[in-house]
Amino acid sequence: MKKRMKKLLVSLTALLAAVGLLLELGPVTAQADAPYKTYTVDGYGYVTETQTAYLPYETITKIGEESLSGPTDFTLLDDGYMYILDSGNKRVVVSDMEANLVTTFGEDTLVNPRGMYVTAEHICYVADRDAKQIFVFDENGELIRSYGRPTEAMYGETQDFLPVKIVVNAAGTMYVICESNTNGIVEISPVEGGTFLGYFGTNSTNASLWNIIWRSIQTDAQRAKSQSNIPATPDNMAIDEKGLIYTVTRGEELDTLKRLNIAGVNMIEPDAYEEVPAAVAVGNHDNVFVASQMGYIYEYNNEGNLLFVFGGSDDGQQRIGLSTKVEAIQISTDDKIYVLDSDKAQIQVYEPTEFTSYLHTALYLFSKGRYSESKEPLQQVLQMNNLFDYANMAMGKALYKEENYEEALKYSRLAKDFDGYSDSFWEIRNVWLKHNLTAVVIILIVLFVLVKGIGLLDRKKHILDKPRAVLHRFGEYRVVRQLRYMFTFMRHPIDGCYGIKHEGRVSVLSANILLVFAIVFYIINKYFCGFLLKNVREGSYDVVSDAGMIIIGLLLIVGCNYLMCTINDGEGKLKYIYCSLIYSAGPYIILIPFVFLLSHVVTYNETFFVELAMLVMAVWVAVLVFISIKEINNYTVTETFKIIFLTVFTILIVCLLAFIIYVLWSQVFDFLQSLAGEVVYRIGS
């Protein structure tokens, strides 16, 4: 599953940008109560629209009668209090969940506060960038201590201390993100006035082979001007009740979201990522939320599977549920999502729909191993949306735990859960073999005895003479002999090329018939192979396009190869090249039906056999193509490699020319269309 999904891993930025453009053009009508659409990622890794997961609930613009100015962080406490870091006013504002003002503090202490963390005991930690301090306030808002730049040598003698985000674990250890500090998260113990414990969760560098080679040949001046290959600094973080640290870092692609254990090792692999993350929060059901700076909200399950993405950027119409510049995200005990917008100086609140509430219940029960209990809420989810892949996957796993393998197989297939499908199929196959292995062995023995008996009777009574004569007469037809020649060509390609070139053992008709067989087998294997090896959506067929691409590709290869051979004194005629290349596909035509059958009986543990068969097939075909080009044109090995290289180069040139012609024609067509429209308009007016 992991390997398959990694091929399909997606970034949603382009899609969400397009949705943002639609929002600017006018209200979205897909959801009556939400100014945005909700998306998920299906089992194939494609972004697909789904029903609304969260609805805008309210917008908090004031705390009591107090207005906010450039707020940059906030915290929700389980006992119903909300702490907001009102950075523009250099203070912390405390309210209840109804936005009634409780108190404010920090006005005479804070300089440029950027991040905040509040414990369950109402101890408030504030990361103040310009003060270069971590300020700690008690439950009454009184400053009780502060922590400045670590003095330990391993912190870095020239490294500044510019704290912008902070979280604190149950032991009081502080994890601080410092601006421009690429060494990682600063870990500080509260003992002895603050002890630097080291750097935590350092991001890796992306040093490609090309960058290493390029920097090695640059001068010192060029290296100084080029971008340094240094780790990125996390943008924000959160901590859960187990002490695991969640970070988000822009530009890290699949490592944008991390869940770090005590050793700093990442424990989550998201299947989608946000390019400009602003904040991260931990949910109540082993789920994780990431908010983008533009206002899009991503929800993942405990394994990193994207459940939903929704929200968007406000275009100035001040619509509830849309943001301008997100700074922080928090989840309340009743699963409402709170999103802090610094530009608007307000908090957007979203509430889960009934669909999402059922999903969260199932999510929590499933993550705790209570599979049977998770079935009821999963059934509710599937009644509302039977195509929601995560619910189908979870239902399949729950049924698998109950040893209901037939039903588990069905739900795993609906969810495109290849791991779950493989496990269920393994169990079903074992049960079938257990009940039918004896019968299968008896049938094979009976068939073996029957074949031997018929052979013995044939030798004594000649009972197969008439069928043998019919087959012999059928085999003497010219086109049948030409088709059978494929087996000779596969086993003895040098002699086979001689037969094509000098003995007329094949024809264009026989080559075309083999081409039809190859196309038909390709299409059958593509759309009807075993589920675990299928690379297309179920129910999605594009047969005409597949056949057209094969034919166009073949003609392009044959034409370019013939052109290069003609220029380079090749002896092959167009007919010989065409026929020899098609006959070189003989291993594919012979082996692909067996691969097709094998794909229906293997599990993931045995797909190696299919992959091996495909590799043997590809190598065999490649060898036959090489020999056919060499023998048909009477080339040496070196000349053959040269012709193949020139053929590939010519194909690229032809494709480039075709693309240029297509672009130019599109422009001409658009011009003529606009001209015709103008003429019609002039005539009409």
LUMSE-17685 format. One record per residue (C-alpha): z, y, x; residue in three letters. Coordinates in steps of 0.02 Angstrom, whole numbers, plus 50000, padded with zeros to 5 digits. Each point is the difference from the previous one (the first is absolute). Example, Ala and Ser with C-alpha at 12.3 -4.5 7.8 and 13.67 -1.06 7.14 Angstrom:
503904977550615ala
499675017250069ser
//
This chain:
500005000050000met
500475012250138lys
498364997750095lys
499005001449841arg
500915015549941met
499885008750167lys
498125000149980lys
500235008949836leu
501395012250044leu
499605017149928val
500405018350019ser
500085008949832leu
499775017750066thr
498155001549958ala
500264993349825leu
501475011249965leu
499055015150067ala
498634996149875ala
501294998749861val
500715016750057gly
498275007749983leu
499904993349823leu
501685007749962leu
499355016850056glu
498484998349890leu
501014996549846gly
501424990049923pro
499954981250019val
499824991949830thr
500334982050053ala
501875001849968gln
500555010749855ala
501715004250070asp
499635001250185ala
498865012150095pro
499564986250124tyr
499374982250008lys
500964985150067thr
499234987750123tyr
500474983750082thr
499224988250128val
499364983449932asp
500024983250087gly
498355003550085tyr
500675016050076gly
498995011649888tyr
500735015549918val
499994998249812thr
500645010849858glu
501474993349901thr
501085006149858gln
501235014350023thr
501524994850100ala
500995016349994tyr
499945014749882leu
500505018050042pro
501755002349931tyr
500535017650046glu
499895013550133thr
501575007450075ile
499645018050050thr
501775006950009lys
501744993650035ile
501035008549868gly
499435018050020glu
499644997950186glu
498204999750060ser
499474989950151leu
499025006450148ser
498994988250108gly
501104984649975pro
499644986350129thr
501134985449955asp
501184993349868phe
501104985049960thr
500514991449838leu
501694991549993leu
500454985449888asp
501455009749923asp
498815012749923gly
499945013950129tyr
498465007750080met
500025009050168tyr
498535011450037ile
499645007850169leu
499495017649948asp
499245004050170ser
499305017149956gly
501735005749948asn
500844990750146lys
501204990449890arg
500354983649912val
499995000249809val
501004986949905val
499674996149817ser
500184986249873asp
498504990149938met
499705012649861glu
499765013750132ala
501635008749959asn
500655009150153leu
501584992850078val
500145009450164thr
499085006550153thr
500514999850183phe
499365002650176gly
499425018149976glu
500935006350154asp
499574985150109thr
498224994249976leu
498545008250091val
498434989949960asn
500564983749917pro
498624987149978arg
500814983449957gly
501554993549914met
500954984049964tyr
501514998249886val
501144984850000thr
500804992249846ala
501605009250048glu
499075016749990his
499995002850189ile
498455010550029cys
499004999450162tyr
498745014050027val
498665000050137ala
499755018250051asp
498455002250107arg
500265017750065asp
501884998150022ala
499634984050098lys
501504992249915gln
500504986549878ile
501285008149884phe
501214989149903val
500865006649842phe
501384991549902asp
500064997149812glu
500595017949975asn
498585007650100gly
501095004050151glu
499234998050173leu
500984986250087ile
498964996650155arg
498325002450084ser
498944990650125tyr
498855008250125gly
498774994150130arg
500544983550081pro
500565002350179thr
499614982350058glu
498664998750134ala
498984987249907met
499705012549859tyr
498865009550119gly
500475014650110glu
498625011449932thr
499984993149823gln
500515013049870asp
501054995949847phe
499125005949841leu
500674989249857pro
498975000049840val
500504984149906lys
501564989349999ile
500744984249922val
501704992250032val
500524981749987asn
501654993049936ala
500785000950173ala
499635018650015gly
498604997850127thr
498725013849981met
498124997250012tyr
499125016550033val
498155004650004ile
499765014250123cys
498465011050001glu
498844996750149ser
501074985550061asn
498774985550018thr
501264987950073asn
500564994349828gly
501445003049880ile
501555006750086val
501504988749969glu
501705008650014ile
501724992349979ser
501385011349930pro
501284994050130val
500575011850137glu
499195014949919gly
498304991849992gly
499354986550116thr
498144997550028phe
499624981549973leu
498155000650040gly
498325001649914tyr
499634989449848phe
498384994149919gly
498785008150121thr
498224999949935asn
498724991050105ser
498525008550083thr
498204996449953asn
499244997350171ala
498284992449973ser
499044992350144leu
498735014049992trp
501355013550013asn
500784991350150ile
498334999050090ile
499535017849954trp
501655007350060arg
499884990250162ser
498375008750048ile
500535017449945gln
500585013250123thr
501785006649992asp
499375015949916ala
499044990049869gln
501504988949964arg
501095015449980ala
498815007049869lys
499754983849906ser
501214994049868gln
501434990250075ser
500274982349940asn
501825001849948ile
500954992449853pro
500055009749838ala
501645007249937thr
500534993449827pro
499835012549858asp
501454994049894asn
501184985449971met
501234991849882ala
501364986850013ile
500474986149880asp
501684992049961glu
499694986550133lys
499795013150136gly
498124997350018leu
499055015850048ile
498365004549912tyr
498835012150088thr
498345008149959val
498855006850134thr
498325008349974arg
498494993450095gly
500724982650026glu
498894991449868glu
500784983049959leu
501585005050093asp
500205015949897thr
501444991749906leu
501284990050100lys
501614990949957arg
501014998650160leu
501414987750026asn
501475002950117ile
498904995550149ala
498665012649950gly
498754986349951val
498845003749854asn
500254988049853met
498695005949875ile
498104999349996glu
499305011449864pro
498284995949933asp
499585018549972ala
500535015850085tyr
500105018849977glu
499235010650137glu
501155015049976val
501704993149949pro
501415012249967ala
501494989449948ala
500634982549965val
501364993349884ala
500754983149960val
499984994249819gly
501264989849901asn
498974984049992his
499584996350182asp
498555012149983asn
499485014850108val
499245016849955phe
498935011150111val
499515017749950ala
498505008650076ser
500025018450042gln
498695003049864met
501094992249864gly
499394982149988tyr
501374987049981ile
499834982150062tyr
501124985849944glu
500084983950102tyr
500944983949974asn
501144992550131asn
498544991950093glu
498935015750006gly
498834996049857asn
499455015949913leu
500564999849819leu
499475017549945phe
499355016550064val
500015015149885phe
500285018849997gly
498945013350079gly
499835017750063ser
500205014849882asp
498505011749991asp
501025014949946gly
500134995949815gln
501854995550020gln
499814983349911arg
501544989249994ile
499874984750113gly
498915008150133leu
500625007250164ser
499425011950136thr
500984995450156lys
501194985349990val
501494999850117glu
501134986049937ala
500124986049872ile
501544991649925gln
500294986349871ile
501425001249873ser
501044985549938thr
498994999749838asp
498354998250100asp
499425017849973lys
499015007250145ile
500495017450064tyr
498735009150110val
500435016250090leu
498615013050014asp
500355013650128ser
498565011449952asp
500475000149816lys
501864999350042ala
500274987149865gln
500314981449969ile
498794989449900gln
500814985649906val
499064984449942tyr
500644986049889glu
499364982150002pro
499024993549852thr
500524984249908glu
498684990650100phe
500785005550164thr
501774996449942ser
499544981949961tyr
499114998850168leu
501525006750092his
501134987349917thr
498834986050047ala
499815007350174leu
501875000050030tyr
500304982549930leu
498554992950097phe
500555007950165ser
501724992149976lys
499264982749975gly
500404999449814arg
498264994249957tyr
500344992249830ser
500875015949940glu
498545010650061ser
498774990949886lys
500545008849840glu
499735018050062pro
498414994350087leu
499354993449835gln
500375017049922gln
499035008450141val
498524988349979leu
499985002749812gln
499745018450035met
498774997450142asn
499444982150035asn
498945006050147leu
501445007350100phe
499844989650157asp
501775001650064tyr
500734993549836ala
498794985350002asn
500464996250180met
501875000549963ala
499764989149846met
499024987550104gly
501394999150131lys
501334998249865ala
499044985549921leu
499754992250171tyr
501885000150028lys
500164990849834glu
498714987350063glu
498795004849861asn
498554999650122tyr
498575000349875glu
500595016249921glu
500475007150170ala
498224996750059leu
499305009349851lys
501085015550026tyr
499714999950188ser
498145000049970arg
500145014449877leu
501005009950129ala
498864995450145lys
501574993450085asp
499154988650126phe
501634993950079asp
500734995649831gly
498384991749945tyr
499954989550159ser
501804994249979asp
499754995349818ser
498364991250036phe
500824990250140trp
501314993449879glu
498724996249864ile
498914990750125arg
501494990050062asn
500454994949823val
498184995149965trp
499904989650159leu
501644991749959lys
499354994349831his
498194996550045asn
499944994850183leu
500054981549958thr
498595001949875ala
498965009950124val
500224986850135val
499514986149877ile
498455009849946ile
499485002550182leu
500234981550036ile
499004995349846val
498605012050050leu
500004993050178phe
499884982149935val
498665005249875leu
498945008250135val
500174984850114lys
499584988349855gly
498455009849951ile
499455000250182gly
500224981150012leu
499034997249839leu
498635011750062asp
499804989950159arg
499874983849901lys
499175005249837lys
499205016850049his
500725008349845ile
499785017550072leu
498184998350047asp
499365009649850lys
501235014650014pro
499655000450187arg
498135000849968ala
500235014249876val
501025009750126leu
498714996550136his
498585006549891arg
501045015449957phe
500365003050184gly
498154999650040glu
499665015849902tyr
499525013750122arg
501315012749947val
501364986650003val
499524995050177arg
500075018350050gln
501735002049923leu
500624984250086arg
499405007250164tyr
501555011249994met
501054985150059phe
498854997250148thr
500065018650042phe
501914999949995met
500164985050117arg
498545003750117his
499645018849990pro
498825000450150ile
498914986149927asp
500245008149831gly
499285016650061cys
498524990650076tyr
499684991849831gly
500045016949913ile
498885008450128lys
498724986450040his
500114986149870glu
500155009749837gly
501564990149949arg
500625014149886val
499255013049885ser
500475016749927val
500294991149834leu
501274987850073ser
500855014450093ala
500115009849837asn
500754985049911ile
501334998450135leu
500335018749986leu
500294997949813val
501214985750035phe
500935010850127ala
500145014649878ile
500594988949858val
501304991450109phe
500605016850066tyr
500235007049825ile
500874984349937ile
501184999750148asn
500355018749988lys
500475000249816tyr
500604982349963phe
500864994050159cys
501844995650002gly
501165014149949phe
500875000950169leu
498355003550090leu
499215011749874lys
499675017750062asn
499375007749837val
500855004849839arg
500044986149871glu
498745003349863gly
499025012150110ser
498204994750027tyr
498575009050085asp
498734986050025val
498445010750002val
500725011550133ser
500554985150106asp
498304991849993ala
499135016550034gly
501075003850152met
499654982750074ile
498135001649974ile
499925017950065ile
501084995450150gly
498904984950040leu
498395009949987leu
500745013750109leu
500514987450133ile
498344990849995val
498985016150002gly
500975008050144cys
500024983950100asn
498124997649976tyr
499695018150053leu
501034998050159met
499214983150041cys
498255007249977thr
500395014650116ile
500764988350130asn
498584987150008asp
500784987549882gly
498904985749940glu
500784998149829gly
499065004549843lys
500905008049854leu
499934983649902lys
500794990250143tyr
501405012550024ile
500355000649813tyr
500034981249979cys
501004996450158ser
501355012649955leu
500214992649826ile
500024982250066tyr
501345005750122ser
501125002449848ala
499954981349970gly
501824997150052pro
500555012849872tyr
498984991849861ile
500684982850043ile
501825004150036leu
500405013849875ile
500094988149849pro
501334989850092phe
500935016050047val
499925005249817phe
500774983549942leu
501315000750138leu
500515017649948ser
500594993249832his
501214987350071val
500825008950148val
501585010550006thr
500335014050123tyr
500664987450125asn
498304991450002glu
498805014749993thr
499794997050187phe
498784986049956phe
498935011749897val
500045013350135glu
499544987050131leu
498544993949895ala
499395018049978met
500155003150187leu
499024984150043val
498705004949873met
499825017650070ala
499884994150181val
498734986649955trp
498915012549907val
500135012650143ala
499454986850127val
498534994949891leu
499465018249979val
500085002850187phe
498994984350038ile
498715003949865ser
499695017650069ile
499854992850176lys
498864985449958glu
498885008349870ile
499625014350121asn
500054989750161asn
501335011250077tyr
501254996950137thr
501865000849962val
500115017650073thr
498505006049900glu
500764992549842thr
501625009850022phe
498965015650029lys
499004997349840ile
501574997049898ile
500775016250066phe
498395009749963leu
499924992449826thr
501795005549960val
499645017350069phe
498405001449896thr
500944994849844ile
501265013950029leu
498605012750025ile
499144994349839val
501635001349903cys
500305017450070leu
498255005649951leu
500234992649826ala
501635009649981phe
499185016350057ile
498554997549879ile
501244996249860tyr
500985015950034val
498435010750010leu
499294992449842trp
501655002949910ser
499935018350049gln
498185001249943val
500444991449837phe
501485011649970asp
498875015050037phe
498664994049879leu
501314996449869gln
500775017350015ser
498265007750001leu
499544990749842ala
501625005549919gly
499655018050046glu
498244998949928val
500664992649838val
501325013749992tyr
498695013650029arg
498854992949868ile
501434998049877gly
500595017950026ser
//
